[in-house]
Amino acid sequence: MKNILLVHGPNLNRLGRRDAHHYGTISHADLVTQVKLWAQERDASMRAYQSNHEGSLIDVLQEQGDWADGALVNFGALSHSSYALHDALVDFGKPVIEVHLSRISEREAWRRVSLTRPACVDGVEGLGPEGYRVALEALLARLA
């Protein structure tokens, strides 16, 4: 059984109540439940974490590094501004796939560049919640 860490950053706790055009209508709780179900169906264990604070996201990557075989991350807007999260992903030392619900490559200019993506083995964007299933399957295939 593989252990997968799911890490969500700022404002993802507001899913279902914010900009449905970009982020859809699923709540954060329902998204996490769905991703955990997909993991269970693939004989994987998952722990999920969300914080609006950059340092807390770094802490969870450090604290869960021994447990996790890999991670799915959506740092929200911090993806575009945090060298510290980039470095934490490098230090995590396990395969990580970055997921974005919206197609960041077609949004505002400042969203088009992810500082954290180069520290990841892959990225999925613009598929809504389904992107998490795609990312999970890619991560588990890499870990097999």
Rosetta blueprint (number, residue, H / E / L):
1 M L
2 K E
3 N E
4 I E
5 L E
6 L E
7 V E
8 H E
9 G L
10 P L
11 N L
12 L H
13 N H
14 R H
15 L L
16 G L
17 R L
18 R L
19 D L
20 A H
21 H H
22 H H
23 Y H
24 G L
25 T L
26 I L
27 S L
28 H H
29 A H
30 D H
31 L H
32 V H
33 T H
34 Q H
35 V H
36 K H
37 L H
38 W H
39 A H
40 Q H
41 E H
42 R L
43 D L
44 A E
45 S E
46 M E
47 R E
48 A E
49 Y E
50 Q E
51 S L
52 N L
53 H L
54 E H
55 G H
56 S H
57 L H
58 I H
59 D H
60 V H
61 L H
62 Q H
63 E H
64 Q H
65 G L
66 D L
67 W L
68 A L
69 D L
70 G E
71 A E
72 L E
73 V E
74 N E
75 F L
76 G H
77 A H
78 L H
79 S H
80 H H
81 S L
82 S L
83 Y H
84 A H
85 L H
86 H H
87 D H
88 A H
89 L H
90 V H
91 D H
92 F H
93 G L
94 K L
95 P L
96 V E
97 I E
98 E E
99 V E
100 H E
101 L L
102 S L
103 R L
104 I H
105 S H
106 E H
107 R L
108 E L
109 A H
110 W H
111 R H
112 R L
113 V L
114 S L
115 L L
116 T L
117 R H
118 P H
119 A H
120 C L
121 V L
122 D E
123 G E
124 V E
125 E E
126 G L
127 L L
128 G L
129 P L
130 E H
131 G H
132 Y H
133 R H
134 V H
135 A H
136 L H
137 E H
138 A H
139 L H
140 L H
141 A H
142 R H
143 L H
144 A L
